[in-house]
Each structure stands twice: as structure tokens, then as C-alpha cells.
Amino acid sequence: MSRSASRLRPVDRRSLSEQISDRLREFIDVNNLQPGDKLMTERELAEQLGVGRSSIREAITVLRAQGVVEVRHGEGTYLLNRPEELVTSLSAELIEAHIDHPYIWETRQALEVQCARIAASRSTAEDLAEMSAGLALMAAEIEAGAPGLEGDRRFHLGVAAASHNPILIELINGIRRAFDLTSETSLTRPGQPCKSLEDHKRIYDAIAAGDPDQAAALMFTHLVSTTHDLVDQRASALSRQPAPD
């Protein structure tokens, strides 16, 4: 084969139902469908997308679990909530309620550790390039004397995107503002930006190497090590509260 031949593009590792649910979200957005509007039938969707009806049903099940659509037996599928409204309202509630940082960190651990695990099995060359760009940006910010917040955000979002799990991605994107609060708390501590950057590099290496267990373990260690004192302080405070009557 000639050295000048173009390289093969990585295959899309997402399941067919995930890809279909993404297309349906795009359809909802582009056509500005509103709650109460009826979607096309399974047969119509299958014909337009060129897939089997079983795959359509799987995608509808995903959207139903997310609270995006409801299935009315004998009537069809209706839009229940526009996708962006589900998580943006949650994010706003978290910020307005000034929810304790330790609770947000615990949520980050639940979501981002799983993203790292899955990313190690599903990441494409483009995903790795995006994570690498986040590392480079963070390094440049730290070199300039900044805490590296933009690079940190880009790296973590890159890991989430590399999971190719639409539910995890939407959850993380939707409560990103709350997550940013914890990152600011962590990265403004003396010496923390450099430590976090090194953690990120190790997580990246595990994902690039295709090691799910190592990627998950490193992400968990990173998130816990940056906030263990916050979580411990909150847990201690809760333990001192009197029991309810």
C-alpha cells in the first residue's frame, strides 16, 4: 500500500440505538418540537433512518428513560420534555440552592469515573486528540500563572464525550456549572493545578492504552484526592447534627 494512501477512519463504536436517539434529539431540536407534539410512528422512523423497528424501539426506550418522550399505548410517542430543559433546570437548581461542594464531588465521582472506564473501550483518535488538546491548554494556562480552569474543563468534557454514552454526556453537560464550582475550589489551591495536570496525563495514558479498570481507578483517585478534606469535613458536620425526632 502506498504511504500516501489515506488512513481508515475509526469506526463508530456507539450502539445503533444510541446513534438513533441522537438523530431523534436533532430532529426534535431542528423542528422545534414542543412538549405534547407527536413524533413519527416507528414504521416512519425506521424507513427514514434505514434501520429496523427493533432499533427504533430501543432508542425510544432510551429517550423515555431520560424523560424526553412518553409512549401512549395505542396513540404513539409524544414529546414530554425538550432534551435541554431536563438538565439545564437541574443545573440552575443546584447553583441557586448553593448545594454543598462535597455533594457535587460525590456526583462527579459517580459520573466521571464511569465515563473514564467506558472511554478506555470506546475512544476514537478524534476523542484522544480532544483530550490531548485539553492537556496542552491546561499546561499553557499553568505556565502563564493561571489555575488551568479552561484546560481542566476541556479535558474532563473530552473524557465524557469519549464515552459515547448520550445519557452520561447530557448529565455532565447539563450540570457543568455546578461541576465548575468544585474545579474552581480545587484548582485555586496552591500547587493543585500541577498535581491535577499530572493526574490528567495518567488518566489519558490509561484511556489511550485501552485499560478501563486503570482509567476508572485513576479518575476516582484524582477526584477523591482533590477533595477528600471537603468531603470529610461535610461528613463530620453531618455526624454531629442531632437526630430528627
Buried (B, 14 or more C-beta within 10 A) or exposed (E): EEEEEEEEEEEEBBBBBBBBBBBBBEBBEEEEBEEEEEBBEBEEBBEEBEBEEEBBBBBBBBBBEBEBBBBEEEEBBBBBBBBBEBBBEBBBEBBEEEBBBBBBBBBBBEBBBBBBBBBBBBBBEEBBEBBBBBBEBBBEBBEEEBBBBBBBBBBBBBBBBBBBBBBBBBBBBBBBEBBBBBBEBBBEEEEBBEBBBEBBBBBBEBBBEEBBEBBBBBBBBBBBBBBEEBBEBBEEEEEEEEEEE
